[in-house]
Amino acid sequence: MFRYPSKYEGLTMAPTPNYIGLLGTLTVGPSSGSGGYGVGVLLPDGRVVFVPYSAASVGVYDPATNKFTMGPSAGSGTNKYMGGVLLPDGRVVFVPDNAVSVGVYDPAEPTSSRRGRE
């Protein structure tokens, strides 16, 4: 069996004395309905687009108004999209997981489309 040599072998880490965790608070925002979102993509205007993983529609959260809005339909099924990427023109591309097409959401026109095999 091959082992990488390590000068740290046998060392253990001790907890930091009096450490009580990260500072900050968590407040609960508006309901996203039934859930089913994997990740969020920050838009240039500050809103967050939620990528539909098993949700039936795109989700959009506006922190300025603290409101969650159901966007256009994302089709049925589960494990549709695993992530999203903001394009320079402001659209969001959804990375397919179980979907056969790439999803494209344009926040300027609240519609979504699929590109690729149908």
KEROBA-335409 format. One line per field, with one value per residue: x, y, z negated of N, C-alpha, C in turn; residue in one letter; residue number from 1. Coordinates in steps of 0.1 Angstrom, whole numbers, plus 2048, in hexadecimal, padded with zeros to 3 digits. Each point is the difference from the previous one (the first is absolute). Layout:
N
nu: (X; ...)
nv: (Y; ...)
nw: (Z; ...)
cau: (X; ...)
cav: (Y; ...)
caw: (Z; ...)
cu: (X; ...)
cv: (Y; ...)
cw: (Z; ...)
aa: (a; ...)
i: (NUM; ...)
//
This chain:
118
nu: (808; 7FD; 808; 7FA; 80C; 7FF; 804; 7F3; 806; 7F5; 7FF; 7FA; 7F4; 803; 7F4; 7FC; 807; 7F5; 803; 7F7; 808; 7FC; 804; 7F5; 7F6; 7F6; 7FA; 7F4; 802; 7FB; 7F5; 807; 7F5; 800; 809; 80B; 807; 80A; 802; 806; 7FB; 80A; 7F5; 804; 7F2; 807; 7F7; 7F9; 805; 7F5; 80A; 7F6; 801; 7F7; 802; 7F3; 806; 805; 809; 7FA; 80B; 7F8; 80D; 7FE; 7F8; 809; 7FF; 7F9; 804; 7F5; 80B; 805; 7F8; 805; 7F3; 7FC; 800; 80A; 809; 7F8; 803; 80D; 7FF; 806; 801; 804; 7F9; 80A; 7F7; 802; 801; 7F9; 80A; 7F6; 808; 7FE; 7F7; 7F3; 800; 7F9; 7FD; 808; 7FE; 7F8; 804; 7F7; 806; 805; 7FF; 7F7; 809; 7FF; 80B; 7FF; 80D; 7FF; 802; 7F6)
nv: (7F4; 80A; 807; 80B; 805; 800; 80D; 7FF; 7F4; 7FB; 80B; 806; 804; 80A; 7FF; 80B; 804; 7FE; 7F7; 809; 801; 800; 80C; 806; 804; 7F8; 807; 7FD; 7FF; 805; 7FA; 7F5; 7FF; 7F7; 80A; 7F8; 809; 7FF; 80A; 80B; 809; 808; 808; 807; 7FE; 7F5; 7FD; 7F6; 7FA; 7F9; 7F7; 7FD; 7F9; 801; 80D; 804; 809; 809; 802; 80B; 803; 80A; 802; 808; 7F7; 7F7; 7FF; 7F5; 7FF; 7F9; 7FC; 800; 7F8; 7F6; 7FD; 7F3; 7F8; 7F7; 805; 80A; 809; 7FF; 80A; 80B; 807; 80B; 803; 805; 7FA; 7F9; 7F8; 7F6; 7F8; 7F7; 7FA; 7F8; 7FA; 7FF; 80C; 800; 80B; 809; 805; 809; 808; 808; 806; 805; 7F3; 801; 7FA; 7F4; 7FB; 7F5; 7FD; 7F9; 7F3; 7FD)
nw: (800; 809; 7F9; 801; 801; 7F3; 7FF; 803; 804; 7FB; 807; 7F6; 804; 7F8; 7FA; 807; 7F5; 7F9; 80A; 804; 80A; 80C; 802; 7FC; 808; 7FE; 809; 7FD; 80D; 80C; 800; 804; 7F9; 80A; 803; 7FF; 7F9; 809; 809; 7FC; 809; 7FC; 802; 80A; 801; 7FC; 80A; 7FB; 80A; 7FC; 802; 809; 7F4; 7F7; 7FF; 801; 7F9; 807; 7F6; 7FC; 7F9; 7FB; 7FC; 80A; 805; 7FF; 80E; 800; 80D; 803; 807; 80C; 806; 7F8; 802; 803; 7F5; 7FD; 7F8; 803; 7F7; 802; 808; 7FE; 80B; 7FA; 80B; 808; 807; 7F4; 80B; 7FB; 802; 801; 7F8; 80A; 7F8; 7FE; 802; 80B; 7FA; 805; 7F4; 806; 7F6; 805; 7F5; 80B; 804; 7F7; 808; 802; 804; 808; 800; 80B; 7FC; 807)
cau: (7F8; 808; 7FB; 807; 807; 7FA; 807; 7F5; 7FA; 7FF; 7FB; 7F2; 7FB; 7F8; 7F7; 804; 7F9; 7F5; 7F9; 7F2; 7FA; 800; 7F7; 7F5; 7F2; 7F9; 7F2; 7F8; 7F9; 7F3; 7FF; 802; 7F6; 803; 80E; 805; 80A; 80D; 809; 7FC; 809; 7FE; 7FF; 806; 7F8; 7FF; 7F7; 806; 7F9; 802; 800; 7F7; 805; 7F3; 7F5; 7FA; 803; 80C; 7FD; 808; 7FF; 804; 802; 7FC; 7F1; 7FF; 7F5; 804; 7F6; 801; 802; 7FB; 801; 80C; 7FD; 7FE; 80B; 809; 80E; 801; 80C; 809; 807; 7FD; 80B; 7FC; 807; 803; 7F4; 7F6; 7F8; 805; 800; 7FF; 808; 7F7; 804; 7F7; 7FA; 808; 803; 805; 7F6; 804; 7F6; 803; 7F8; 7FA; 7F4; 7FE; 7FD; 80B; 800; 80A; 808; 806; 7F7; 7F2)
cav: (80C; 80C; 80B; 80D; 804; 80C; 804; 803; 7F4; 7FF; 80C; 801; 80D; 802; 80B; 80D; 803; 80A; 803; 7FD; 800; 80C; 80B; 803; 7FB; 7FB; 803; 7F8; 808; 7FB; 7F2; 7FD; 7F6; 7F2; 7FE; 7F9; 808; 7FC; 80B; 80D; 808; 80E; 808; 80D; 80A; 7FC; 7F5; 7F3; 7F6; 7F3; 7F6; 7F5; 7F2; 7F8; 809; 800; 80D; 808; 808; 80D; 807; 80E; 803; 80E; 800; 7F3; 7F8; 7F5; 7FF; 7F5; 804; 7F7; 7F1; 7F9; 7F3; 7F7; 7F7; 804; 801; 807; 809; 7FF; 80C; 80B; 809; 80D; 804; 80E; 808; 800; 7F4; 7F5; 7F3; 7F5; 7F4; 7F4; 7F4; 7F6; 806; 7FD; 80D; 80B; 80A; 80E; 809; 80E; 807; 80B; 7FB; 7F5; 7F4; 7F7; 7F8; 7F5; 7FF; 7F3; 7F5; 801)
caw: (800; 801; 7F7; 802; 7F3; 7FA; 7F4; 7F6; 7FA; 7F1; 7FA; 7FF; 7FE; 7F4; 802; 7FB; 7F3; 800; 80E; 7FF; 80E; 808; 7FC; 80A; 7FD; 80C; 800; 80A; 80A; 804; 804; 80E; 804; 7FC; 801; 80C; 807; 7FC; 7FE; 804; 809; 7FE; 80B; 7FE; 7F9; 7F2; 7FE; 800; 808; 7FB; 80A; 7FD; 800; 802; 800; 80D; 806; 7FC; 7F5; 800; 7F3; 800; 7F3; 7FE; 7FB; 7F8; 806; 809; 80B; 809; 80D; 80B; 7FF; 803; 804; 7F5; 7FE; 7F5; 804; 80D; 802; 7F4; 7FD; 809; 803; 805; 80C; 800; 804; 7F6; 800; 7F8; 806; 7F6; 804; 7FF; 7F9; 806; 80C; 80D; 807; 7F8; 7FE; 801; 7FA; 803; 7F7; 807; 805; 7F6; 807; 800; 80C; 7FF; 80C; 802; 804; 7F9)
cu: (809; 7FA; 808; 807; 7F9; 807; 7F6; 7FA; 801; 7FC; 7F1; 7FD; 7F8; 7F6; 805; 7F9; 7F6; 7F9; 7F2; 7F9; 801; 7F6; 7F6; 7F3; 7FA; 7F2; 7F9; 7F9; 7F3; 800; 802; 7F7; 804; 80F; 804; 80A; 80E; 809; 7FA; 80B; 7FD; 800; 806; 7F8; 7FD; 7F6; 808; 7F7; 803; 7FE; 7F7; 807; 7F4; 7F4; 7FA; 802; 80C; 7FB; 808; 7FD; 806; 803; 7FC; 7F2; 7FE; 7F5; 806; 7F5; 803; 801; 7FA; 801; 80D; 7FE; 7FF; 80C; 808; 80E; 802; 80D; 808; 807; 7FC; 80C; 7FA; 808; 802; 7F3; 7F5; 7F7; 807; 7FF; 800; 807; 7F8; 806; 7F9; 7F9; 808; 803; 805; 7F4; 806; 7F5; 804; 7F8; 7FA; 7F2; 7FD; 7FA; 80C; 7FF; 80A; 807; 806; 7F6; 7F3; 7FB)
cv: (80C; 80B; 80C; 803; 80D; 804; 803; 7F4; 800; 80D; 800; 80F; 801; 80C; 80D; 803; 80B; 803; 7FC; 800; 80D; 80B; 802; 7FA; 7FA; 803; 7F8; 809; 7FA; 7F1; 7FF; 7F6; 7F2; 7FD; 7FA; 808; 7FC; 80B; 80D; 807; 80E; 808; 80E; 80A; 7FC; 7F5; 7F2; 7F6; 7F2; 7F6; 7F4; 7F3; 7F7; 809; 801; 80E; 807; 809; 80D; 806; 80E; 804; 80F; 800; 7F4; 7F8; 7F5; 7FF; 7F3; 805; 7F6; 7F2; 7FB; 7F1; 7F7; 7F7; 805; 800; 807; 807; 800; 80D; 80B; 809; 80D; 804; 80F; 809; 800; 7F3; 7F6; 7F3; 7F6; 7F4; 7F4; 7F5; 7F4; 806; 7FD; 80D; 80A; 80A; 80E; 809; 80E; 809; 80D; 7FD; 7F4; 7F3; 7F7; 7F7; 7F5; 800; 7F3; 7F6; 802; 7F2)
cw: (800; 7F7; 804; 7F3; 7FB; 7F4; 7F5; 7FA; 7F1; 7F9; 7FF; 7FD; 7F3; 803; 7FA; 7F3; 802; 80D; 7FF; 80E; 807; 7FB; 80B; 7FB; 80D; 7FE; 80B; 809; 804; 805; 80F; 805; 7FC; 800; 80D; 808; 7FB; 7FC; 805; 808; 7FD; 80D; 7FE; 7F8; 7F1; 7FD; 801; 808; 7FA; 80B; 7FC; 801; 801; 800; 80E; 807; 7FB; 7F4; 800; 7F2; 802; 7F1; 7FC; 7FB; 7F7; 805; 809; 80A; 808; 80E; 80A; 7FD; 804; 804; 7F4; 7FE; 7F4; 805; 80E; 802; 7F3; 7FD; 80B; 802; 806; 80D; 800; 804; 7F6; 7FF; 7F7; 807; 7F5; 805; 7FE; 7F8; 806; 80C; 80C; 807; 7F6; 7FD; 801; 7FA; 802; 7F7; 806; 806; 7F8; 807; 7FF; 80D; 7FE; 80E; 800; 804; 7F8; 7FD)
aa: (m; f; r; y; p; s; k; y; e; g; l; t; m; a; p; t; p; n; y; i; g; l; l; g; t; l; t; v; g; p; s; s; g; s; g; g; y; g; v; g; v; l; l; p; d; g; r; v; v; f; v; p; y; s; a; a; s; v; g; v; y; d; p; a; t; n; k; f; t; m; g; p; s; a; g; s; g; t; n; k; y; m; g; g; v; l; l; p; d; g; r; v; v; f; v; p; d; n; a; v; s; v; g; v; y; d; p; a; e; p; t; s; s; r; r; g; r; e)
i: (1; 2; 3; 4; 5; 6; 7; 8; 9; 10; 11; 12; 13; 14; 15; 16; 17; 18; 19; 20; 21; 22; 23; 24; 25; 26; 27; 28; 29; 30; 31; 32; 33; 34; 35; 36; 37; 38; 39; 40; 41; 42; 43; 44; 45; 46; 47; 48; 49; 50; 51; 52; 53; 54; 55; 56; 57; 58; 59; 60; 61; 62; 63; 64; 65; 66; 67; 68; 69; 70; 71; 72; 73; 74; 75; 76; 77; 78; 79; 80; 81; 82; 83; 84; 85; 86; 87; 88; 89; 90; 91; 92; 93; 94; 95; 96; 97; 98; 99; 100; 101; 102; 103; 104; 105; 106; 107; 108; 109; 110; 111; 112; 113; 114; 115; 116; 117; 118)
//
